[in-house]
Amino acid sequence: MPELSHRRRLLVLAICCMSLLIVSIDTTILNVALPSMQRDLHATTSGLQWTIDAYTLVLAALLMLAGSTADRIGRRKVFMAGLVVFSAGSLLCSLAPDLDLLIAARTVQAVGGSMLNPVAMSIITNTFTDPRERARAIGVWGAVVGISMAAGPLLGGLLVESVGWRSIFWVNLPVGLAALLLTLRYVPESRAPRARRPDPVGQLLVIALFAPLTYAIIEAPEAGLTTSGPFAAMALAALLGLLWYEPRRDEPLIDLRFFRSAPFSGATVIAISAFAALGGFLFLSTLYLQNVRGLDAVHASLWMLPMAVPTFLCAPLSGRLVGSRGPRLPLLVAGLAMTLSGVLFAAFDAETSDVTLFLGYVLFGVGFGFVNAPITNTAVSGMPRTQAGVAAAVASTSRQLGQTLGVAVIGAVLAAGIGSSSYRDTFVAAAVPGWWILAGCGLAVLVLGAVTTGRWARSTARRTAERLEARDVRAAAGVSA
């Protein structure tokens, strides 16, 4: 990528953030619309889970393919294709006449979405080469998630109440078109000097891992272990196949050598934990506010602001702290706040009081606001720039996998607890195990944030980067790694 002026770099960052905005706001808007969609489409709890997880599942399965493809054929080209497909999928979602076709349209959205965030992060990584500038840029990137969490529920509530749930997908169309035109005009093309070859077997194994695992979790409460057990076994077989096959390829889809870096491994597990907590938190909160408290979509969205506003305020602060002091402090703050939020709901029934409900939302918003920037920065900063697309894609895959598992697990726990009873009568008690799981996710962020950010962890990152760079040099010289 050619050297750009400071002003042009900021413009590229803004364009990349537009793609993040439509992907992130789509999730928060959708959560507010779930009860309305449930009534209109006569959906069960598992049906609601699939409207979310069909998207995040396909996204998680294709992100690494999109990242490596962009490194190979051109990041701008893949990014623009993603904008077109995502916008087309959004239009199809708004026209879906039933739940099955809505879920199918969500998968089209996901195919486009897989070409956006990891590719945009790779563009940012290669645009902002100075570590401090990059950390600040990633802080801005994280702030956009906060904006989506603040604007998404409120905008979604207004649209659902005034126009209907189908209108929530229209928001993506003008933003997607504007981002497409600006990308064509201002974002330069870039690609890795030596990108990896396709790995179709690895890609199929990733799909064979994620899809059956998600199905087994979501359908277990209704179908039982007799039906879901074989799907869990398929997922286990796919995992074992990945662990056997990928190290034997010179250029694998998932380079397991990345995980020799303790910060990279820590960032991966932290991303899964934090976004599992986010997916479960939004799912429980939306159903509680509308189906138990009986709030309409607008008032329910206003109750989400105590979580969204701290996320928006803390994300850029987290980015600055990562740039000046490293990722440890933001991760410790994030883990502690998310753990306290989960415990408040699990042990003290925070839903039953406006004060504790408000405090629980604020704590979670603070925690999630601090966690995103250190995940992204740690995932890409220790890797060679030639592999930035793949490293960013692994981090993004971890986020989507976490959100998929969060909705699947928490939804399954909730469905098992409620059974055939009504939401209003049993929700608070049925949600307690789910809140404990979310507290455990926060504790994982706290512990891993402390363990994987010290001197020993940084030394593993340096050794891993040196090995990867040496391998790239040998491969470029025509010598097998």
DRENDO-1510 file (C-alpha; in Angstrom, 1 decimal, always signed):
<recs>
REC; n; res; u; v; w
REC; 1; MET; +0.0; +0.0; +0.0 .
REC; 2; PRO; +1.4; +3.5; -0.9 .
REC; 3; GLU; +2.3; +5.9; +1.9 .
REC; 4; LEU; -0.8; +8.1; +2.6 .
REC; 5; SER; -1.0; +11.6; +4.1 .
REC; 6; HIS; -2.4; +11.8; +7.6 .
REC; 7; ARG; -5.7; +13.2; +6.3 .
REC; 8; ARG; -6.1; +10.4; +3.8 .
REC; 9; ARG; -5.3; +7.8; +6.5 .
REC; 10; LEU; -8.1; +9.2; +8.6 .
REC; 11; LEU; -10.5; +9.1; +5.7 .
REC; 12; VAL; -9.6; +5.4; +5.1 .
REC; 13; LEU; -10.2; +4.8; +8.8 .
REC; 14; ALA; -13.6; +6.5; +8.6 .
REC; 15; ILE; -14.6; +4.4; +5.5 .
REC; 16; CYS; -13.6; +1.2; +7.2 .
REC; 17; CYS; -15.5; +2.2; +10.3 .
REC; 18; MET; -18.7; +2.6; +8.1 .
REC; 19; SER; -18.5; -1.1; +7.3 .
REC; 20; LEU; -18.2; -1.9; +11.0 .
REC; 21; LEU; -21.1; +0.4; +11.8 .
REC; 22; ILE; -23.6; -1.5; +9.6 .
REC; 23; VAL; -22.4; -4.9; +10.7 .
REC; 24; SER; -22.5; -4.0; +14.4 .
REC; 25; ILE; -25.7; -2.0; +14.3 .
REC; 26; ASP; -27.4; -4.8; +12.5 .
REC; 27; THR; -26.9; -7.1; +15.6 .
REC; 28; THR; -28.1; -4.6; +18.2 .
REC; 29; ILE; -31.1; -3.5; +16.1 .
REC; 30; LEU; -32.1; -7.2; +15.5 .
REC; 31; ASN; -32.0; -7.9; +19.3 .
REC; 32; VAL; -34.6; -5.2; +19.9 .
REC; 33; ALA; -36.8; -6.5; +17.2 .
REC; 34; LEU; -36.7; -10.2; +18.4 .
REC; 35; PRO; -40.0; -10.1; +20.4 .
REC; 36; SER; -41.8; -8.4; +17.5 .
REC; 37; MET; -40.4; -10.9; +15.0 .
REC; 38; GLN; -41.4; -13.8; +17.4 .
REC; 39; ARG; -45.0; -12.6; +17.4 .
REC; 40; ASP; -45.2; -11.9; +13.6 .
REC; 41; LEU; -43.4; -15.1; +12.5 .
REC; 42; HIS; -44.7; -17.4; +15.3 .
REC; 43; ALA; -41.1; -18.3; +16.2 .
REC; 44; THR; -39.9; -20.4; +19.1 .
REC; 45; THR; -37.0; -19.5; +21.4 .
REC; 46; SER; -34.8; -21.7; +19.2 .
REC; 47; GLY; -36.1; -19.9; +16.1 .
REC; 48; LEU; -35.0; -16.6; +17.6 .
REC; 49; GLN; -31.6; -18.1; +18.3 .
REC; 50; TRP; -31.3; -19.1; +14.6 .
REC; 51; THR; -32.1; -15.6; +13.4 .
REC; 52; ILE; -28.9; -14.5; +15.2 .
REC; 53; ASP; -26.7; -17.5; +14.9 .
REC; 54; ALA; -27.4; -18.2; +11.2 .
REC; 55; TYR; -25.6; -14.9; +10.7 .
REC; 56; THR; -22.8; -15.2; +13.2 .
REC; 57; LEU; -22.2; -18.9; +12.3 .
REC; 58; VAL; -21.7; -18.3; +8.6 .
REC; 59; LEU; -19.6; -15.2; +9.4 .
REC; 60; ALA; -17.3; -17.2; +11.7 .
REC; 61; ALA; -16.9; -20.0; +9.2 .
REC; 62; LEU; -15.9; -17.7; +6.3 .
REC; 63; LEU; -13.9; -14.9; +8.0 .
REC; 64; MET; -10.5; -16.6; +7.7 .
REC; 65; LEU; -11.2; -17.5; +4.1 .
REC; 66; ALA; -12.1; -13.8; +3.4 .
REC; 67; GLY; -9.0; -12.5; +5.1 .
REC; 68; SER; -6.6; -14.7; +3.2 .
REC; 69; THR; -8.4; -14.2; -0.1 .
REC; 70; ALA; -8.2; -10.4; +0.4 .
REC; 71; ASP; -4.5; -10.7; +1.1 .
REC; 72; ARG; -4.1; -12.6; -2.1 .
REC; 73; ILE; -6.4; -10.9; -4.7 .
REC; 74; GLY; -6.7; -7.4; -3.2 .
REC; 75; ARG; -8.2; -6.0; +0.0 .
REC; 76; ARG; -10.2; -3.2; -1.6 .
REC; 77; LYS; -11.7; -5.6; -4.2 .
REC; 78; VAL; -12.9; -8.0; -1.5 .
REC; 79; PHE; -14.1; -5.2; +0.7 .
REC; 80; MET; -16.3; -3.7; -2.0 .
REC; 81; ALA; -17.7; -7.1; -2.9 .
REC; 82; GLY; -18.6; -7.5; +0.8 .
REC; 83; LEU; -20.5; -4.2; +0.8 .
REC; 84; VAL; -22.6; -5.2; -2.2 .
REC; 85; VAL; -23.5; -8.7; -0.9 .
REC; 86; PHE; -24.2; -7.5; +2.7 .
REC; 87; SER; -26.5; -4.7; +1.3 .
REC; 88; ALA; -28.3; -7.2; -1.0 .
REC; 89; GLY; -28.7; -9.6; +2.0 .
REC; 90; SER; -30.2; -6.8; +4.1 .
REC; 91; LEU; -32.8; -6.1; +1.4 .
REC; 92; LEU; -33.7; -9.8; +1.2 .
REC; 93; CYS; -34.1; -9.9; +5.0 .
REC; 94; SER; -36.6; -7.0; +4.8 .
REC; 95; LEU; -38.7; -8.9; +2.2 .
REC; 96; ALA; -38.6; -12.4; +3.9 .
REC; 97; PRO; -42.2; -13.7; +4.3 .
REC; 98; ASP; -41.4; -16.4; +6.9 .
REC; 99; LEU; -38.8; -17.4; +9.5 .
REC; 100; ASP; -37.1; -19.9; +7.2 .
REC; 101; LEU; -36.5; -17.4; +4.4 .
REC; 102; LEU; -35.4; -14.8; +6.9 .
REC; 103; ILE; -32.8; -17.2; +8.2 .
REC; 104; ALA; -31.7; -17.9; +4.6 .
REC; 105; ALA; -31.4; -14.2; +3.9 .
REC; 106; ARG; -29.4; -13.7; +7.1 .
REC; 107; THR; -26.8; -16.2; +5.7 .
REC; 108; VAL; -26.5; -14.1; +2.6 .
REC; 109; GLN; -25.9; -11.1; +4.8 .
REC; 110; ALA; -23.2; -13.1; +6.6 .
REC; 111; VAL; -21.4; -14.0; +3.4 .
REC; 112; GLY; -21.1; -10.3; +2.7 .
REC; 113; GLY; -20.2; -9.5; +6.3 .
REC; 114; SER; -17.3; -12.0; +6.2 .
REC; 115; MET; -15.7; -9.8; +3.6 .
REC; 116; LEU; -16.0; -6.6; +5.6 .
REC; 117; ASN; -14.6; -6.4; +9.2 .
REC; 118; PRO; -11.5; -8.6; +8.9 .
REC; 119; VAL; -10.6; -7.0; +5.6 .
REC; 120; ALA; -11.2; -3.5; +6.9 .
REC; 121; MET; -9.0; -4.3; +9.9 .
REC; 122; SER; -6.3; -5.5; +7.6 .
REC; 123; ILE; -6.6; -2.2; +5.6 .
REC; 124; ILE; -6.3; -0.2; +8.8 .
REC; 125; THR; -3.3; -2.3; +10.0 .
REC; 126; ASN; -1.4; -1.6; +6.7 .
REC; 127; THR; -2.5; +2.0; +6.7 .
REC; 128; PHE; -1.4; +2.9; +10.2 .
REC; 129; THR; +2.0; +1.3; +10.5 .
REC; 130; ASP; +3.1; +3.2; +13.7 .
REC; 131; PRO; +2.1; +1.1; +16.7 .
REC; 132; ARG; +0.8; +4.1; +18.7 .
REC; 133; GLU; -1.2; +5.4; +15.7 .
REC; 134; ARG; -2.5; +1.9; +15.1 .
REC; 135; ALA; -3.6; +1.5; +18.7 .
REC; 136; ARG; -5.5; +4.9; +18.5 .
REC; 137; ALA; -7.1; +3.9; +15.2 .
REC; 138; ILE; -8.2; +0.6; +16.8 .
REC; 139; GLY; -9.6; +2.6; +19.7 .
REC; 140; VAL; -11.7; +4.6; +17.2 .
REC; 141; TRP; -12.7; +1.3; +15.7 .
REC; 142; GLY; -13.9; +0.1; +19.1 .
REC; 143; ALA; -15.8; +3.3; +19.7 .
REC; 144; VAL; -17.8; +2.6; +16.6 .
REC; 145; VAL; -19.0; -0.6; +18.3 .
REC; 146; GLY; -20.1; +1.6; +21.2 .
REC; 147; ILE; -21.9; +3.9; +18.7 .
REC; 148; SER; -23.8; +1.0; +17.3 .
REC; 149; MET; -24.7; -0.3; +20.7 .
REC; 150; ALA; -26.0; +3.2; +21.6 .
REC; 151; ALA; -27.8; +4.0; +18.4 .
REC; 152; GLY; -28.8; +0.5; +17.4 .
REC; 153; PRO; -31.4; -0.2; +20.2 .
REC; 154; LEU; -32.8; +3.3; +20.1 .
REC; 155; LEU; -33.1; +3.4; +16.3 .
REC; 156; GLY; -34.4; -0.2; +16.3 .
REC; 157; GLY; -37.0; +0.6; +18.9 .
REC; 158; LEU; -38.3; +3.6; +16.9 .
REC; 159; LEU; -38.4; +1.7; +13.7 .
REC; 160; VAL; -40.1; -1.4; +15.1 .
REC; 161; GLU; -42.8; +0.7; +16.8 .
REC; 162; SER; -43.4; +3.1; +13.9 .
REC; 163; VAL; -42.8; +1.1; +10.7 .
REC; 164; GLY; -42.3; -2.5; +11.8 .
REC; 165; TRP; -39.4; -4.9; +12.2 .
REC; 166; ARG; -38.7; -5.2; +8.5 .
REC; 167; SER; -37.5; -1.6; +8.4 .
REC; 168; ILE; -34.5; -2.4; +10.7 .
REC; 169; PHE; -32.7; -3.9; +7.7 .
REC; 170; TRP; -33.2; -0.8; +5.5 .
REC; 171; VAL; -30.7; +1.1; +7.6 .
REC; 172; ASN; -27.9; -0.8; +6.0 .
REC; 173; LEU; -28.7; +0.2; +2.4 .
REC; 174; PRO; -27.7; +3.9; +2.4 .
REC; 175; VAL; -24.7; +3.4; +4.6 .
REC; 176; GLY; -23.5; +0.4; +2.5 .
REC; 177; LEU; -23.9; +2.4; -0.8 .
REC; 178; ALA; -22.0; +5.4; +0.6 .
REC; 179; ALA; -19.2; +3.2; +1.9 .
REC; 180; LEU; -19.0; +1.5; -1.5 .
REC; 181; LEU; -18.7; +4.8; -3.4 .
REC; 182; LEU; -16.1; +6.2; -1.0 .
REC; 183; THR; -14.1; +3.1; -1.1 .
REC; 184; LEU; -14.0; +3.2; -4.9 .
REC; 185; ARG; -12.7; +6.8; -4.7 .
REC; 186; TYR; -10.4; +6.9; -1.7 .
REC; 187; VAL; -9.2; +3.5; -0.5 .
REC; 188; PRO; -6.0; +2.3; -2.4 .
REC; 189; GLU; -5.7; -1.3; -3.4 .
REC; 190; SER; -3.3; -3.4; -1.3 .
REC; 191; ARG; -2.4; -7.1; -1.0 .
REC; 192; ALA; +0.2; -9.2; +0.8 .
REC; 193; PRO; +3.5; -9.6; -1.0 .
REC; 194; ARG; +3.1; -13.3; -0.7 .
REC; 195; ALA; -0.4; -14.4; +0.2 .
REC; 196; ARG; -1.2; -18.0; +1.1 .
REC; 197; ARG; -2.8; -20.5; -1.3 .
REC; 198; PRO; -6.4; -21.5; -0.7 .
REC; 199; ASP; -7.1; -24.4; +1.7 .
REC; 200; PRO; -10.5; -25.9; +0.7 .
REC; 201; VAL; -10.1; -28.9; +3.0 .
REC; 202; GLY; -9.4; -26.7; +6.0 .
REC; 203; GLN; -12.4; -24.5; +5.1 .
REC; 204; LEU; -14.7; -27.5; +4.9 .
REC; 205; LEU; -13.4; -28.7; +8.3 .
REC; 206; VAL; -14.1; -25.3; +9.9 .
REC; 207; ILE; -17.7; -25.4; +8.6 .
REC; 208; ALA; -18.1; -29.0; +9.8 .
REC; 209; LEU; -16.9; -27.9; +13.2 .
REC; 210; PHE; -19.0; -24.8; +13.7 .
REC; 211; ALA; -22.3; -25.7; +12.2 .
REC; 212; PRO; -23.0; -29.1; +13.9 .
REC; 213; LEU; -21.7; -27.7; +17.2 .
REC; 214; THR; -24.2; -24.8; +17.1 .
REC; 215; TYR; -27.0; -27.0; +16.0 .
REC; 216; ALA; -26.4; -29.5; +18.8 .
REC; 217; ILE; -26.4; -26.7; +21.5 .
REC; 218; ILE; -29.5; -24.9; +20.2 .
REC; 219; GLU; -31.6; -28.0; +19.6 .
REC; 220; ALA; -30.6; -30.0; +22.7 .
REC; 221; PRO; -33.4; -28.6; +24.9 .
REC; 222; GLU; -36.2; -29.6; +22.5 .
REC; 223; ALA; -34.6; -32.5; +20.5 .
REC; 224; GLY; -32.7; -34.1; +23.4 .
REC; 225; LEU; -29.3; -35.8; +23.3 .
REC; 226; THR; -30.5; -38.6; +21.0 .
REC; 227; THR; -30.8; -36.1; +18.1 .
REC; 228; SER; -28.2; -33.5; +19.1 .
REC; 229; GLY; -25.5; -36.0; +20.2 .
REC; 230; PRO; -24.5; -37.1; +16.7 .
REC; 231; PHE; -24.0; -33.5; +15.7 .
REC; 232; ALA; -21.8; -32.9; +18.7 .
REC; 233; ALA; -19.8; -36.0; +17.6 .
REC; 234; MET; -19.5; -34.6; +14.1 .
REC; 235; ALA; -18.1; -31.3; +15.5 .
REC; 236; LEU; -15.5; -33.2; +17.6 .
REC; 237; ALA; -14.4; -35.3; +14.6 .
REC; 238; ALA; -14.0; -32.0; +12.6 .
REC; 239; LEU; -11.9; -30.5; +15.3 .
REC; 240; LEU; -9.6; -33.5; +15.5 .
REC; 241; GLY; -9.4; -33.4; +11.7 .
REC; 242; LEU; -8.3; -29.7; +11.8 .
REC; 243; LEU; -5.7; -30.5; +14.4 .
REC; 244; TRP; -4.3; -33.3; +12.3 .
REC; 245; TYR; -4.5; -31.8; +8.8 .
REC; 246; GLU; -3.6; -28.1; +9.2 .
REC; 247; PRO; -0.1; -28.5; +10.6 .
REC; 248; ARG; +0.8; -30.7; +7.6 .
REC; 249; ARG; +0.1; -28.0; +5.1 .
REC; 250; ASP; +2.7; -25.4; +4.2 .
REC; 251; GLU; +0.1; -22.7; +3.9 .
REC; 252; PRO; -2.9; -23.7; +6.1 .
REC; 253; LEU; -6.2; -21.9; +6.5 .
REC; 254; ILE; -5.5; -21.7; +10.3 .
REC; 255; ASP; -1.8; -21.5; +11.0 .
REC; 256; LEU; -1.6; -23.2; +14.4 .
REC; 257; ARG; +1.9; -21.8; +14.9 .
REC; 258; PHE; +0.2; -18.4; +15.6 .
REC; 259; PHE; -1.0; -19.9; +18.9 .
REC; 260; ARG; +2.6; -20.3; +20.1 .
REC; 261; SER; +2.2; -16.6; +20.9 .
REC; 262; ALA; +0.7; -16.4; +24.4 .
REC; 263; PRO; -0.8; -12.9; +23.7 .
REC; 264; PHE; -2.4; -14.1; +20.4 .
REC; 265; SER; -3.8; -17.3; +22.1 .
REC; 266; GLY; -5.0; -15.2; +25.0 .
REC; 267; ALA; -6.6; -12.6; +22.7 .
REC; 268; THR; -8.4; -15.5; +20.9 .
REC; 269; VAL; -9.9; -17.0; +24.0 .
REC; 270; ILE; -10.7; -13.5; +25.5 .
REC; 271; ALA; -12.5; -12.6; +22.3 .
REC; 272; ILE; -14.6; -15.8; +22.5 .
REC; 273; SER; -15.4; -15.2; +26.2 .
REC; 274; ALA; -16.2; -11.5; +25.9 .
REC; 275; PHE; -18.4; -11.9; +22.8 .
REC; 276; ALA; -20.1; -15.0; +24.2 .
REC; 277; ALA; -21.0; -12.7; +27.2 .
REC; 278; LEU; -22.2; -10.0; +24.8 .
REC; 279; GLY; -24.4; -12.3; +22.8 .
REC; 280; GLY; -26.0; -13.9; +25.9 .
REC; 281; PHE; -26.4; -10.6; +27.6 .
REC; 282; LEU; -28.3; -9.0; +24.7 .
REC; 283; PHE; -30.4; -12.1; +24.2 .
REC; 284; LEU; -31.5; -12.3; +27.9 .
REC; 285; SER; -32.0; -8.6; +28.3 .
REC; 286; THR; -34.2; -8.1; +25.2 .
REC; 287; LEU; -36.5; -11.0; +26.1 .
REC; 288; TYR; -36.7; -9.9; +29.7 .
REC; 289; LEU; -37.5; -6.2; +29.0 .
REC; 290; GLN; -40.2; -6.9; +26.4 .
REC; 291; ASN; -41.6; -10.3; +27.3 .
REC; 292; VAL; -41.4; -10.1; +31.1 .
REC; 293; ARG; -41.6; -6.4; +32.0 .
REC; 294; GLY; -43.9; -5.8; +29.0 .
REC; 295; LEU; -42.1; -2.8; +27.7 .
REC; 296; ASP; -42.5; -1.8; +24.0 .
REC; 297; ALA; -39.5; -1.7; +21.7 .
REC; 298; VAL; -38.8; +2.0; +22.3 .
REC; 299; HIS; -38.8; +1.8; +26.1 .
REC; 300; ALA; -36.8; -1.4; +26.0 .
REC; 301; SER; -34.2; +0.2; +23.8 .
REC; 302; LEU; -33.9; +3.1; +26.3 .
REC; 303; TRP; -33.1; +0.6; +29.0 .
REC; 304; MET; -30.2; -0.6; +26.9 .
REC; 305; LEU; -28.6; +2.9; +26.9 .
REC; 306; PRO; -26.9; +2.4; +30.4 .
REC; 307; MET; -24.9; -0.4; +28.7 .
REC; 308; ALA; -24.4; +1.2; +25.4 .
REC; 309; VAL; -23.2; +4.7; +26.5 .
REC; 310; PRO; -20.3; +3.4; +28.7 .
REC; 311; THR; -19.2; +1.1; +25.8 .
REC; 312; PHE; -19.1; +4.2; +23.6 .
REC; 313; LEU; -17.2; +6.3; +26.1 .
REC; 314; CYS; -14.7; +3.6; +27.3 .
REC; 315; ALA; -13.7; +2.2; +23.9 .
REC; 316; PRO; -11.5; +5.1; +22.8 .
REC; 317; LEU; -10.1; +5.4; +26.3 .
REC; 318; SER; -9.2; +1.7; +26.1 .
REC; 319; GLY; -7.4; +2.3; +22.7 .
REC; 320; ARG; -5.4; +5.2; +24.2 .
REC; 321; LEU; -4.4; +3.0; +27.2 .
REC; 322; VAL; -3.3; +0.2; +24.9 .
REC; 323; GLY; -1.2; +2.6; +22.9 .
REC; 324; SER; +0.5; +4.2; +26.0 .
REC; 325; ARG; +0.5; +1.4; +28.6 .
REC; 326; GLY; -0.2; -1.9; +26.8 .
REC; 327; PRO; -3.3; -4.2; +26.9 .
REC; 328; ARG; -3.1; -5.4; +30.5 .
REC; 329; LEU; -4.9; -2.6; +32.3 .
REC; 330; PRO; -7.9; -2.5; +29.9 .
REC; 331; LEU; -8.3; -6.2; +30.0 .
REC; 332; LEU; -8.2; -6.3; +33.8 .
REC; 333; VAL; -10.8; -3.5; +34.0 .
REC; 334; ALA; -12.9; -5.3; +31.4 .
REC; 335; GLY; -12.8; -8.7; +33.1 .
REC; 336; LEU; -13.6; -7.3; +36.5 .
REC; 337; ALA; -16.5; -5.2; +35.3 .
REC; 338; MET; -18.1; -8.0; +33.3 .
REC; 339; THR; -17.7; -10.5; +36.1 .
REC; 340; LEU; -19.3; -8.1; +38.6 .
REC; 341; SER; -22.2; -7.6; +36.2 .
REC; 342; GLY; -22.8; -11.3; +35.8 .
REC; 343; VAL; -22.7; -11.9; +39.6 .
REC; 344; LEU; -25.1; -9.0; +40.2 .
REC; 345; PHE; -27.7; -10.7; +38.0 .
REC; 346; ALA; -27.0; -14.3; +39.0 .
REC; 347; ALA; -26.7; -13.9; +42.8 .
REC; 348; PHE; -28.9; -10.8; +43.5 .
REC; 349; ASP; -31.6; -10.9; +40.8 .
REC; 350; ALA; -30.6; -7.5; +39.4 .
REC; 351; GLU; -33.6; -7.6; +37.0 .
REC; 352; THR; -36.1; -7.2; +39.9 .
REC; 353; SER; -34.9; -3.7; +40.9 .
REC; 354; ASP; -34.5; -0.7; +38.6 .
REC; 355; VAL; -31.4; +0.4; +40.6 .
REC; 356; THR; -29.5; -2.9; +40.3 .
REC; 357; LEU; -30.7; -3.4; +36.7 .
REC; 358; PHE; -29.2; +0.0; +35.8 .
REC; 359; LEU; -26.0; -0.8; +37.7 .
REC; 360; GLY; -25.7; -4.2; +36.0 .
REC; 361; TYR; -26.0; -2.7; +32.6 .
REC; 362; VAL; -23.5; +0.0; +33.3 .
REC; 363; LEU; -20.9; -2.5; +34.6 .
REC; 364; PHE; -21.3; -4.6; +31.5 .
REC; 365; GLY; -21.0; -1.6; +29.2 .
REC; 366; VAL; -17.8; -0.5; +30.9 .
REC; 367; GLY; -16.4; -4.0; +30.6 .
REC; 368; PHE; -17.3; -4.5; +27.0 .
REC; 369; GLY; -16.0; -1.0; +26.1 .
REC; 370; PHE; -12.6; -1.8; +27.5 .
REC; 371; VAL; -12.2; -5.3; +26.0 .
REC; 372; ASN; -12.4; -4.7; +22.2 .
REC; 373; ALA; -9.3; -2.6; +21.6 .
REC; 374; PRO; -6.8; -4.9; +23.4 .
REC; 375; ILE; -8.2; -8.0; +21.6 .
REC; 376; THR; -7.6; -6.5; +18.2 .
REC; 377; ASN; -4.3; -4.8; +19.0 .
REC; 378; THR; -2.8; -8.0; +20.5 .
REC; 379; ALA; -4.0; -10.2; +17.7 .
REC; 380; VAL; -2.4; -8.2; +14.9 .
REC; 381; SER; +0.6; -6.4; +16.6 .
REC; 382; GLY; +2.7; -9.5; +17.2 .
REC; 383; MET; +2.3; -10.9; +13.7 .
REC; 384; PRO; +4.2; -10.1; +10.5 .
REC; 385; ARG; +2.4; -7.5; +8.4 .
REC; 386; THR; +2.2; -9.9; +5.5 .
REC; 387; GLN; -0.1; -12.1; +7.6 .
REC; 388; ALA; -2.2; -9.1; +8.9 .
REC; 389; GLY; -5.3; -10.2; +7.1 .
REC; 390; VAL; -5.2; -13.8; +8.5 .
REC; 391; ALA; -4.4; -12.6; +12.0 .
REC; 392; ALA; -7.2; -10.1; +12.0 .
REC; 393; ALA; -9.6; -12.7; +10.6 .
REC; 394; VAL; -8.7; -15.2; +13.4 .
REC; 395; ALA; -9.6; -12.4; +15.9 .
REC; 396; SER; -12.8; -11.6; +14.1 .
REC; 397; THR; -13.7; -15.3; +13.8 .
REC; 398; SER; -13.2; -15.6; +17.6 .
REC; 399; ARG; -15.6; -12.8; +18.2 .
REC; 400; GLN; -18.3; -14.3; +16.0 .
REC; 401; LEU; -17.8; -17.8; +17.3 .
REC; 402; GLY; -18.1; -16.4; +20.8 .
REC; 403; GLN; -21.3; -14.6; +20.0 .
REC; 404; THR; -22.7; -17.7; +18.3 .
REC; 405; LEU; -21.9; -19.8; +21.3 .
REC; 406; GLY; -23.2; -17.2; +23.7 .
REC; 407; VAL; -26.6; -17.0; +22.1 .
REC; 408; ALA; -26.7; -20.8; +21.6 .
REC; 409; VAL; -25.7; -21.8; +25.1 .
REC; 410; ILE; -27.6; -19.1; +27.0 .
REC; 411; GLY; -30.7; -19.6; +24.8 .
REC; 412; ALA; -30.5; -23.4; +25.4 .
REC; 413; VAL; -30.2; -22.9; +29.2 .
REC; 414; LEU; -33.1; -20.4; +29.2 .
REC; 415; ALA; -35.3; -22.7; +27.1 .
REC; 416; ALA; -34.5; -25.7; +29.4 .
REC; 417; GLY; -35.4; -23.6; +32.5 .
REC; 418; ILE; -38.6; -22.2; +31.1 .
REC; 419; GLY; -39.9; -25.4; +29.5 .
REC; 420; SER; -43.6; -25.1; +28.8 .
REC; 421; SER; -44.2; -22.3; +31.3 .
REC; 422; SER; -44.7; -18.6; +30.5 .
REC; 423; TYR; -41.7; -16.2; +30.2 .
REC; 424; ARG; -43.3; -13.9; +32.8 .
REC; 425; ASP; -43.6; -16.5; +35.5 .
REC; 426; THR; -40.3; -18.3; +35.3 .
REC; 427; PHE; -37.8; -16.1; +33.4 .
REC; 428; VAL; -35.8; -14.7; +36.3 .
REC; 429; ALA; -35.2; -18.1; +37.9 .
REC; 430; ALA; -34.6; -19.8; +34.5 .
REC; 431; ALA; -32.0; -17.1; +33.6 .
REC; 432; VAL; -29.9; -17.6; +36.7 .
REC; 433; PRO; -27.6; -20.3; +35.3 .
REC; 434; GLY; -27.1; -18.2; +32.2 .
REC; 435; TRP; -26.0; -15.2; +34.2 .
REC; 436; TRP; -23.5; -17.4; +36.1 .
REC; 437; ILE; -22.1; -18.5; +32.7 .
REC; 438; LEU; -21.7; -14.8; +31.7 .
REC; 439; ALA; -19.9; -14.1; +35.0 .
REC; 440; GLY; -17.6; -17.0; +34.2 .
REC; 441; CYS; -16.9; -15.5; +30.8 .
REC; 442; GLY; -15.9; -12.2; +32.5 .
REC; 443; LEU; -13.7; -14.1; +34.9 .
REC; 444; ALA; -11.9; -15.7; +32.0 .
REC; 445; VAL; -11.2; -12.3; +30.5 .
REC; 446; LEU; -9.8; -11.2; +33.9 .
REC; 447; VAL; -7.5; -14.2; +34.4 .
REC; 448; LEU; -6.3; -14.4; +30.8 .
REC; 449; GLY; -5.8; -10.7; +30.7 .
REC; 450; ALA; -3.4; -11.0; +33.6 .
REC; 451; VAL; -1.6; -14.1; +32.4 .
REC; 452; THR; -1.1; -13.4; +28.7 .
REC; 453; THR; +0.1; -9.7; +28.9 .
REC; 454; GLY; +3.3; -10.0; +31.0 .
REC; 455; ARG; +7.0; -10.2; +30.1 .
REC; 456; TRP; +7.0; -14.0; +29.5 .
REC; 457; ALA; +3.9; -13.7; +27.2 .
REC; 458; ARG; +5.6; -10.9; +25.2 .
REC; 459; SER; +8.7; -13.0; +24.7 .
REC; 460; THR; +6.6; -15.8; +23.2 .
REC; 461; ALA; +5.1; -13.3; +20.8 .
REC; 462; ARG; +8.5; -12.1; +19.6 .
REC; 463; ARG; +9.7; -15.7; +19.1 .
REC; 464; THR; +6.6; -16.6; +17.1 .
REC; 465; ALA; +6.9; -13.5; +14.9 .
REC; 466; GLU; +10.5; -14.2; +14.2 .
REC; 467; ARG; +9.7; -17.8; +13.2 .
REC; 468; LEU; +6.9; -16.7; +10.9 .
REC; 469; GLU; +9.0; -14.1; +9.3 .
REC; 470; ALA; +11.9; -16.5; +8.7 .
REC; 471; ARG; +9.4; -19.0; +7.2 .
REC; 472; ASP; +8.1; -16.2; +4.9 .
REC; 473; VAL; +11.6; -15.4; +3.8 .
REC; 474; ARG; +12.5; -19.0; +3.0 .
REC; 475; ALA; +9.2; -19.4; +1.1 .
REC; 476; ALA; +9.8; -16.3; -0.9 .
REC; 477; ALA; +13.3; -17.7; -1.8 .
REC; 478; GLY; +11.6; -20.8; -3.1 .
REC; 479; VAL; +12.7; -23.0; -0.1 .
REC; 480; SER; +10.0; -25.2; +1.5 .
REC; 481; ALA; +9.3; -24.0; +5.1 .
</recs>
